[in-house]
């Protein structure tokens, strides 16, 4: 069995990591916003669940222009969420419970309230403080046009003009000015940040927008034809490594420098890249002398189709192998529609159009979504590599698609002119109890409204209940820890259409029926199934089974 103890520096290779979005996890002080003490008070839930680590999304000082990813100080805790002492107590309790702690690091940009950016605004054009960011004169007769056609991920131009006439780059919200990673002071400051949190017991880092740090800032800046979204569509028009601001070859020198910092600790600190790039390029970020691991978004984006999943799994394992890394698997996170809802939508459904309809076009049957989500989870947890879970998926939580427009917080809603609804539906605070103003999230209400249906999904409603989604996750993670051996799988031969089946080391197998009809259940002892089996020798549709 794989050793995930503190003595094993490779604990991360097949770990199960639970993502905590702090503002929506648990509210200890009753102000409606989740906080660090709330996380600490609920760590026993994660320990009982059986995960190996928690990944904490940003908890830094922020005006929440982008859900905390607009960071005003990379080495402090937002006062609304607690203090550095609270953070230290959380890490200590996590370690006491045998949990590792991973934190988000946001290196591509700062908040516009960051002292550096405020200094740059005060200093004006030509000042050295502006060199830490990307300031340029505009085009046009009076500099009234943006310097390039670069687009923000959140919609509109990636340039914002300031009072003195210059423009600054923001690949995300205007409140998130991009840093200039060609500047020595920027690089030195983030080395300090890595050491700051590592010295406080942090075991690893999730690197936000890892592919965007290096930019071609040589004059004249290049237009890109309006392609500005994160993902392969922004990269397929240029040779690999040569896009002006995505996935440039120079970014890897930054991470080799980081790896020297991370390896100075015992055990070495881990890191995982959020890099929206094609698989062959993603492998570069996961090399041992760089971050060591990278998120696999092809798996998250795959449809509920056996052939597609088999192809994605095969390619993902091969990509990780070329880097000497382990594969990563994820079904939900803070940026996408929860998989209990997403996987039940008809193929080709536009997620945004569905959200704009309030989840009514097309309508989703909640029970069917939970069933498919459970099957997808057991399939994912059987794969070799690290699995990343998102808070609330262990409860089977669906997307809250019918949030009223007036309560939306995601900057995407305003910045796209109310064209894209945004990501608030997956960030609604968790239900812990079946009653109360916020279902146990806190003593008062929650910063986003929870639907009445959350009562039936609450931890208290599922704890100890045979067959509940929470108990399925607990059983699966307990079994997974016992069964793990090696990082290989062997595809089964002769499987019926619509079935994904493979064997893992130690003679256990995973079989998922993604078709619309029952299929013969292979022989073997049933260790766990995502849905009840009828005892007729058949595996029902949308069901996964683990067999000895």
C-alpha positions as CSV (number, residue, x, y, z in Angstrom):
1,X,0.0,0.0,0.0
2,X,1.2,3.5,-0.8
3,X,2.6,5.3,2.3
4,X,1.0,8.7,2.7
5,X,2.6,9.5,6.0
6,X,4.7,12.5,6.8
7,X,7.8,10.3,6.3
8,X,7.1,9.8,2.7
9,X,8.2,12.7,0.4
10,X,6.1,11.3,-2.4
11,X,2.8,11.4,-0.4
12,X,1.3,13.6,-3.1
13,X,1.6,11.2,-6.0
14,X,-1.6,9.3,-5.2
15,X,-3.1,11.5,-2.5
16,X,-6.7,12.6,-2.3
17,X,-6.8,16.4,-1.9
18,X,-10.0,18.2,-0.7
19,X,-10.4,21.8,-1.9
20,X,-11.7,24.2,0.6
21,X,-13.2,27.5,-0.6
22,X,-12.8,29.3,2.7
23,X,-15.6,31.8,2.3
24,X,-18.1,29.0,1.7
25,X,-16.9,26.2,4.0
26,X,-17.8,27.2,7.6
27,X,-18.5,30.5,9.4
28,X,-17.2,30.5,13.0
29,X,-18.0,34.2,13.9
30,X,-21.5,34.4,12.4
31,X,-20.9,37.2,10.0
32,X,-22.1,35.2,7.0
33,X,-18.6,34.7,5.5
34,X,-16.6,31.5,6.0
35,X,-13.3,31.9,7.9
36,X,-10.2,30.1,9.0
37,X,-11.5,29.2,12.4
38,X,-14.5,27.7,10.7
39,X,-12.2,25.5,8.7
40,X,-10.4,24.4,11.8
41,X,-13.6,23.5,13.6
42,X,-14.7,21.3,10.7
43,X,-11.3,19.5,10.0
44,X,-12.7,16.5,11.7
45,X,-15.1,16.1,8.8
46,X,-12.2,15.9,6.4
47,X,-10.3,13.4,8.6
48,X,-13.5,11.2,8.9
49,X,-13.9,11.5,5.1
50,X,-10.5,10.0,4.6
51,X,-8.7,12.6,2.5
52,X,-5.0,13.1,2.7
53,X,-4.8,16.8,2.4
54,X,-6.8,20.0,2.2
55,X,-6.1,22.7,-0.4
56,X,-7.1,26.1,0.8
57,X,-8.3,28.6,-1.9
58,X,-7.1,32.2,-1.3
59,X,-7.6,33.5,2.2
60,X,-5.4,36.6,1.8
61,X,-6.4,40.3,2.2
62,X,-8.7,41.0,-0.7
63,X,-11.7,43.2,-1.7
64,X,-13.2,40.1,-3.3
65,X,-13.2,41.6,-6.8
66,X,-12.5,38.0,-7.9
67,X,-13.5,35.8,-5.0
68,X,-10.2,36.3,-3.2
69,X,-7.9,35.9,-6.2
70,X,-7.3,39.7,-6.2
71,X,-4.6,39.6,-3.5
72,X,-3.5,42.8,-1.6
73,X,-0.9,41.0,0.5
74,X,0.4,37.5,-0.3
75,X,1.7,37.0,3.2
76,X,-1.2,37.7,5.5
77,X,-4.8,36.6,6.2
78,X,-7.8,38.7,5.4
79,X,-9.0,40.2,8.7
80,X,-12.6,39.1,7.8
81,X,-11.3,35.5,7.7
82,X,-9.0,35.6,10.7
83,X,-5.3,36.1,11.6
84,X,-2.0,34.5,11.1
85,X,-2.4,32.9,14.5
86,X,-5.7,31.4,13.3
87,X,-3.9,30.1,10.3
88,X,-1.2,28.6,12.4
89,X,-3.8,26.9,14.6
90,X,-5.5,25.5,11.6
91,X,-2.2,24.0,10.2
92,X,-1.4,22.5,13.6
93,X,-4.8,20.9,13.9
94,X,-4.7,19.6,10.4
95,X,-1.3,18.0,11.0
96,X,-2.5,16.5,14.3
97,X,-5.3,14.8,12.3
98,X,-2.8,13.5,9.7
99,X,-3.8,16.0,7.0
100,X,-1.4,17.9,4.8
101,X,-2.1,21.6,4.0
102,X,-1.8,23.0,0.5
103,X,-2.5,26.7,-0.2
104,X,-3.2,28.7,-3.3
105,X,-0.5,31.0,-4.5
106,X,-1.5,33.7,-7.0
107,X,1.6,34.9,-8.8
108,X,0.3,36.3,-12.1
109,X,-1.3,39.4,-10.6
110,X,-2.0,41.4,-7.4
111,X,-5.0,43.4,-6.3
112,X,-5.0,47.0,-7.4
113,X,-5.0,47.7,-3.7
114,X,-1.6,46.1,-3.3
115,X,1.0,48.6,-2.0
116,X,3.1,48.1,-5.1
117,X,0.3,49.1,-7.4
118,X,-0.7,52.0,-5.3
119,X,3.0,53.2,-5.4
120,X,3.0,52.8,-9.2
121,X,-0.1,55.0,-9.6
122,X,1.4,57.7,-7.3
123,X,4.7,57.7,-9.1
124,X,3.4,58.2,-12.6
125,X,4.8,57.4,-16.1
126,X,8.5,56.7,-16.2
127,X,8.8,55.7,-12.5
128,X,10.5,52.5,-11.5
129,X,7.6,51.3,-9.5
130,X,5.6,50.8,-12.7
131,X,8.2,48.4,-13.9
132,X,6.9,45.7,-11.5
133,X,3.6,45.7,-13.5
134,X,2.9,46.1,-17.3
135,X,2.2,49.7,-18.0
136,X,2.3,51.1,-21.6
137,X,1.2,54.1,-23.6
138,X,-1.9,53.7,-25.6
139,X,-2.3,53.7,-29.4
140,X,-4.1,56.3,-31.4
141,X,-3.4,60.0,-31.9
142,X,-3.8,60.8,-28.2
143,X,-3.1,57.3,-26.7
144,X,-6.8,56.7,-26.4
145,X,-6.7,53.2,-27.7
146,X,-5.4,50.1,-25.8
147,X,-1.8,49.1,-26.5
148,X,-2.9,45.8,-28.0
149,X,-6.0,43.7,-28.8
150,X,-5.3,41.4,-25.8
151,X,-8.6,40.3,-24.1
152,X,-9.4,39.7,-20.5
153,X,-10.5,36.2,-19.5
154,X,-13.5,37.9,-17.9
155,X,-14.5,39.8,-21.0
156,X,-13.5,43.0,-22.8
157,X,-10.0,44.5,-23.2
158,X,-7.2,43.3,-21.0
159,X,-6.0,47.0,-20.7
160,X,-7.3,49.7,-18.3
161,X,-6.4,53.3,-18.7
162,X,-5.4,55.3,-15.6
163,X,-5.7,59.0,-14.9
164,X,-2.3,60.0,-16.3
165,X,-3.1,58.4,-19.6
166,X,-1.1,55.2,-19.5
167,X,-2.6,51.7,-19.6
168,X,-2.0,48.7,-17.4
169,X,-2.4,45.0,-18.3
170,X,-5.0,42.9,-16.5
171,X,-5.7,39.4,-18.0
172,X,-8.5,39.0,-15.5
173,X,-10.5,41.7,-13.7
174,X,-9.4,45.3,-13.9
175,X,-8.8,45.1,-10.1
176,X,-6.1,42.5,-10.8
177,X,-3.1,44.1,-12.5
178,X,-0.6,41.7,-14.0
179,X,2.9,41.5,-12.6
180,X,6.0,41.8,-14.7
181,X,7.9,38.6,-14.2
182,X,10.9,40.0,-16.0
183,X,11.5,42.1,-12.9
184,X,14.0,40.8,-10.4
185,X,12.1,42.3,-7.4
186,X,8.9,40.4,-8.4
187,X,10.8,37.1,-8.5
188,X,12.5,37.7,-5.2
189,X,9.3,38.7,-3.5
190,X,7.6,35.4,-4.5
191,X,10.6,33.4,-3.3
192,X,10.0,35.1,0.0
193,X,6.3,34.2,-0.1
194,X,7.0,30.5,-0.7
195,X,9.4,30.5,2.3
196,X,6.9,32.5,4.4
197,X,4.2,29.9,4.2
198,X,6.5,26.9,4.1
199,X,8.0,28.1,7.4
200,X,4.5,28.1,8.8
201,X,4.1,24.4,8.1
202,X,2.4,24.5,4.6
203,X,3.1,21.3,2.8
204,X,2.5,22.5,-0.8
205,X,1.2,25.1,-3.2
206,X,-1.5,25.2,-5.9
207,X,-0.2,27.7,-8.5
208,X,-3.0,29.8,-10.0
209,X,-2.8,30.5,-13.7
210,X,0.7,29.0,-13.8
211,X,1.0,29.3,-17.6
212,X,0.6,33.1,-17.8
213,X,3.5,34.5,-15.8
214,X,6.0,34.9,-18.6
215,X,5.0,37.5,-21.3
216,X,6.6,38.8,-24.4
217,X,6.9,42.5,-23.5
218,X,9.4,43.5,-26.2
219,X,8.3,46.5,-28.2
220,X,6.2,46.7,-30.2
221,X,3.8,44.4,-28.4
222,X,2.1,41.9,-30.6
223,X,-1.6,41.6,-31.3
224,X,-3.1,38.2,-31.2
225,X,-6.2,38.5,-33.3
226,X,-8.6,38.8,-30.4
227,X,-7.9,35.4,-28.9
228,X,-7.9,35.9,-25.2
229,X,-9.5,33.0,-23.4
230,X,-7.6,30.6,-21.2
231,X,-7.3,27.3,-22.9
232,X,-6.0,25.7,-26.1
233,X,-8.1,28.0,-28.3
234,X,-5.7,30.8,-27.3
235,X,-2.6,28.7,-28.3
236,X,-3.5,26.9,-31.5
237,X,-2.7,29.8,-33.8
238,X,1.0,30.1,-32.9
239,X,3.9,27.8,-32.5
240,X,4.1,26.1,-29.0
241,X,5.7,28.4,-26.5
242,X,5.5,31.6,-28.5
243,X,2.1,33.1,-27.6
244,X,2.6,36.6,-26.3
245,X,1.3,35.9,-22.8
246,X,0.3,32.2,-22.4
247,X,2.5,29.2,-22.0
248,X,5.7,30.8,-23.0
249,X,8.9,28.7,-22.8
250,X,10.5,31.3,-20.4
251,X,7.9,30.4,-17.7
252,X,9.7,27.2,-16.9
253,X,12.8,29.0,-15.7
254,X,10.6,30.6,-13.1
255,X,9.5,27.3,-11.8
256,X,12.9,25.7,-11.8
257,X,13.9,28.6,-9.5
258,X,10.9,27.9,-7.3
259,X,11.8,24.2,-7.1
260,X,15.1,25.1,-5.6
261,X,13.2,26.9,-2.8
262,X,10.7,24.1,-2.3
263,X,13.4,21.4,-2.2
264,X,15.3,23.2,0.6
265,X,12.6,21.9,3.0
266,X,12.4,18.4,4.5
267,X,10.3,16.9,3.1
268,X,10.3,19.0,-0.1
269,X,7.2,21.1,-0.5
270,X,4.9,20.0,-3.3
271,X,3.3,22.1,-6.0
272,X,0.6,21.6,-8.6
273,X,0.1,23.8,-11.7
274,X,-3.2,25.2,-12.9
275,X,-2.1,25.3,-16.5
276,X,-4.8,25.4,-19.2
277,X,-2.5,24.1,-22.0
278,X,-2.5,21.0,-24.2
279,X,-1.3,17.8,-22.6
280,X,2.2,17.7,-24.1
281,X,2.8,21.2,-22.9
282,X,1.3,20.5,-19.5
283,X,3.9,17.8,-18.9
284,X,6.6,20.5,-18.8
285,X,5.1,22.1,-15.7
286,X,5.0,18.7,-13.9
287,X,8.7,17.9,-14.4
288,X,10.5,17.0,-11.2
289,X,12.7,20.1,-11.4
290,X,9.7,22.3,-11.8
291,X,6.3,22.1,-10.0
292,X,6.1,18.3,-10.0
293,X,2.3,18.0,-10.9
294,X,-0.2,19.7,-13.1
295,X,-4.0,19.7,-13.2
296,X,-5.6,17.5,-15.9
297,X,-8.4,19.6,-17.3
298,X,-9.1,17.2,-20.2
299,X,-10.6,14.8,-17.8
300,X,-12.8,17.4,-16.2
301,X,-14.0,18.5,-19.6
302,X,-14.7,15.0,-21.0
303,X,-18.3,14.0,-21.6
304,X,-20.1,11.0,-20.1
305,X,-18.9,8.8,-22.9
306,X,-16.9,5.6,-22.6
307,X,-14.7,6.0,-25.7
308,X,-13.9,9.6,-24.8
309,X,-13.1,8.8,-21.2
310,X,-10.9,5.9,-22.1
311,X,-9.0,8.0,-24.6
312,X,-8.5,10.9,-22.1
313,X,-7.4,8.6,-19.3
314,X,-4.9,6.9,-21.6
315,X,-3.5,10.2,-22.8
316,X,-3.4,11.7,-19.3
317,X,-1.4,8.8,-17.9
318,X,1.0,8.9,-20.8
319,X,1.5,12.6,-20.4
320,X,2.2,12.3,-16.7
321,X,4.6,9.4,-17.3
322,X,6.7,11.6,-19.7
323,X,7.1,14.1,-17.0
324,X,8.0,11.6,-14.3
325,X,4.9,12.8,-12.5
326,X,1.6,11.2,-11.4
327,X,-1.6,11.9,-13.1
328,X,-4.2,14.2,-11.6
329,X,-8.0,13.8,-11.7
330,X,-10.7,16.3,-10.9
331,X,-14.5,16.5,-11.6
332,X,-15.4,19.7,-9.8
333,X,-13.8,22.9,-8.5
334,X,-14.6,26.5,-7.7
335,X,-14.6,27.5,-11.4
336,X,-16.9,25.0,-13.1
337,X,-20.5,23.7,-12.8
338,X,-20.6,21.0,-10.2
339,X,-20.4,17.6,-11.8
340,X,-23.6,16.2,-10.2
341,X,-25.4,18.7,-12.5
342,X,-22.9,19.0,-15.4
343,X,-22.7,15.3,-16.2
344,X,-26.5,15.0,-16.3
345,X,-26.9,17.7,-19.0
346,X,-27.5,16.5,-22.6
347,X,-24.3,16.4,-24.7
348,X,-23.6,19.7,-26.3
349,X,-25.5,21.8,-23.7
350,X,-24.0,25.2,-23.2
351,X,-23.3,25.5,-19.5
352,X,-23.7,29.3,-19.5
353,X,-27.0,29.2,-21.4
354,X,-28.2,26.6,-18.8
355,X,-27.2,28.8,-15.9
356,X,-28.9,31.9,-17.5
357,X,-32.1,29.9,-17.7
358,X,-31.9,29.2,-14.0
359,X,-31.3,25.5,-14.6
360,X,-34.6,25.1,-16.4
361,X,-33.6,24.7,-20.0
362,X,-33.0,21.9,-20.0
363,X,-34.4,20.8,-16.7
364,X,-32.1,18.4,-14.7
365,X,-33.4,15.6,-12.5
366,X,-31.5,15.9,-9.3
367,X,-31.6,12.2,-8.5
368,X,-30.3,11.2,-11.9
369,X,-27.5,13.8,-11.6
370,X,-26.4,12.4,-8.2
371,X,-26.4,8.8,-9.5
372,X,-24.1,9.7,-12.5
373,X,-21.9,11.9,-10.2
374,X,-21.4,9.0,-7.8
375,X,-20.5,6.7,-10.7
376,X,-18.0,9.2,-12.0
377,X,-16.5,9.6,-8.6
378,X,-15.8,5.9,-8.1
379,X,-14.3,5.8,-11.6
380,X,-12.0,8.7,-10.8
381,X,-10.9,7.4,-7.4
382,X,-9.9,4.1,-9.0
383,X,-7.5,5.7,-11.4
384,X,-3.7,5.9,-10.7
385,X,-2.6,9.3,-9.5
386,X,-3.9,12.1,-7.3
387,X,-7.6,12.9,-7.0
388,X,-8.8,16.4,-6.2
389,X,-12.2,16.7,-4.6
390,X,-14.2,20.0,-4.3
391,X,-16.0,20.8,-1.1
392,X,-19.6,19.6,-1.0
393,X,-19.2,17.0,-3.8
394,X,-19.1,14.3,-1.0
395,X,-22.6,15.4,-0.3
396,X,-23.7,15.2,-3.9
397,X,-24.4,18.9,-4.0
398,X,-25.8,20.1,-7.3
399,X,-25.1,23.4,-9.0
400,X,-27.3,26.2,-7.6
401,X,-28.2,27.4,-11.1
402,X,-31.2,29.6,-10.1
403,X,-29.3,32.2,-8.1
404,X,-31.1,35.5,-8.6
405,X,-29.1,37.9,-10.8
406,X,-29.1,40.6,-8.1
407,X,-27.1,38.4,-5.6
408,X,-24.3,37.4,-8.0
409,X,-20.8,38.2,-6.8
410,X,-18.6,36.9,-9.6
411,X,-17.0,39.7,-11.7
412,X,-17.7,37.7,-14.8
413,X,-21.4,38.8,-14.6
414,X,-20.7,42.5,-14.8
415,X,-17.6,42.5,-16.9
416,X,-19.3,40.5,-19.7
417,X,-22.3,42.9,-19.6
418,X,-24.5,40.3,-18.1
419,X,-23.8,37.8,-20.8
420,X,-22.0,35.1,-18.7
421,X,-23.6,34.3,-15.3
422,X,-20.3,33.2,-13.7
423,X,-19.2,30.8,-11.1
424,X,-21.3,31.6,-8.0
425,X,-23.5,28.6,-8.4
426,X,-20.7,26.2,-7.3
427,X,-19.6,28.5,-4.5
428,X,-22.8,28.6,-2.4
429,X,-21.9,27.9,1.3
430,X,-22.1,24.3,2.5
431,X,-25.0,22.8,4.5
432,X,-23.9,21.1,7.7
433,X,-27.3,20.7,9.4
434,X,-30.9,20.3,8.3
435,X,-32.1,23.5,10.0
436,X,-31.0,27.0,10.9
437,X,-30.6,30.2,9.0
438,X,-27.7,28.8,6.9
439,X,-28.0,25.1,7.5
440,X,-25.2,25.1,10.1
441,X,-22.8,27.1,7.9
442,X,-22.8,29.7,10.6
443,X,-25.0,31.3,13.3
444,X,-26.6,33.7,10.8
445,X,-27.3,33.7,7.1
446,X,-24.7,33.1,4.3
447,X,-23.1,35.4,1.8
448,X,-24.9,33.6,-1.0
449,X,-28.4,32.2,-0.5
450,X,-28.8,28.5,-0.1
451,X,-31.8,26.7,-1.6
452,X,-34.2,24.9,0.7
453,X,-33.2,21.6,-1.0
454,X,-29.8,21.9,0.7
455,X,-31.3,20.6,3.9
456,X,-31.6,17.1,2.4
457,X,-27.9,17.2,1.3
458,X,-26.6,18.4,4.7
459,X,-23.8,16.4,6.5
460,X,-26.2,15.8,9.4
461,X,-28.8,14.3,7.0
462,X,-26.3,11.8,5.5
463,X,-23.9,11.0,8.4
464,X,-24.2,7.3,9.2
465,X,-27.0,6.8,6.6
466,X,-26.3,3.6,4.7
467,X,-26.2,4.4,0.9
468,X,-25.9,8.1,1.3
469,X,-23.4,9.9,-0.9
470,X,-21.3,11.0,2.1
471,X,-21.0,7.4,3.3
472,X,-20.1,6.3,-0.3
473,X,-17.2,8.7,-0.3
474,X,-16.0,7.6,3.1
475,X,-16.1,3.9,2.2
476,X,-14.5,4.6,-1.2
477,X,-11.6,6.5,0.3
478,X,-11.1,3.9,3.1
479,X,-11.0,1.1,0.5
480,X,-8.8,3.1,-1.9
481,X,-6.1,3.6,0.8
482,X,-6.0,-0.2,1.4
483,X,-6.0,-1.1,-2.3
484,X,-3.5,1.4,-3.7
485,X,-0.4,-0.2,-5.1
486,X,1.6,1.0,-8.1
487,X,0.6,3.7,-10.6
488,X,-0.5,1.6,-13.6
489,X,-3.7,0.2,-15.0
490,X,-4.6,-2.5,-17.5
491,X,-7.5,-2.0,-19.8
492,X,-10.0,-4.9,-19.9
493,X,-10.5,-6.5,-23.3
494,X,-13.8,-7.3,-24.9
495,X,-15.9,-4.9,-22.8
496,X,-19.4,-4.1,-24.1
497,X,-20.1,-0.8,-25.8
498,X,-20.4,2.0,-23.3
499,X,-18.4,0.3,-20.6
500,X,-15.0,1.5,-19.1
501,X,-13.2,-1.3,-17.3
502,X,-9.6,-1.7,-16.1
503,X,-7.6,-3.6,-13.5
504,X,-5.2,-2.1,-11.0
505,X,-2.2,-3.6,-9.3
506,X,-3.2,-6.0,-6.5
507,X,-5.9,-7.7,-8.6
508,X,-8.8,-5.3,-8.1
509,X,-10.9,-3.9,-11.0
510,X,-13.1,-1.0,-11.7
511,X,-16.1,-1.3,-14.2
512,X,-18.3,1.6,-15.1
513,X,-21.5,1.3,-17.2
514,X,-22.0,4.6,-19.1
515,X,-24.6,3.1,-21.5
516,X,-28.4,3.3,-21.3
517,X,-28.9,-0.4,-20.6
518,X,-27.7,-3.0,-18.1
519,X,-24.6,-5.0,-19.0
520,X,-23.3,-8.3,-17.5
521,X,-21.5,-7.8,-14.3
522,X,-18.0,-9.4,-14.5
523,X,-17.2,-12.2,-12.0
524,X,-15.6,-11.3,-8.7
525,X,-16.3,-10.1,-5.2
526,X,-18.1,-6.7,-5.2
527,X,-16.1,-4.4,-2.9
528,X,-18.2,-1.3,-3.6
529,X,-20.8,0.0,-6.0
530,X,-22.0,3.5,-6.7
531,X,-25.7,2.4,-6.8
532,X,-27.5,-0.7,-5.6
533,X,-27.1,-3.9,-7.6
534,X,-30.2,-6.0,-8.2
535,X,-28.5,-9.4,-7.7
536,X,-29.4,-10.5,-11.2
537,X,-25.8,-10.5,-12.5
538,X,-26.3,-7.2,-14.3
539,X,-24.5,-3.8,-13.8
540,X,-27.2,-1.0,-14.2
541,X,-26.6,2.1,-16.3
542,X,-24.7,5.0,-14.8
543,X,-23.1,2.7,-12.2
544,X,-19.5,2.0,-11.2
545,X,-18.4,-1.1,-9.3
546,X,-15.1,-2.1,-7.7
547,X,-14.4,-5.8,-7.8
548,X,-11.8,-8.0,-6.1
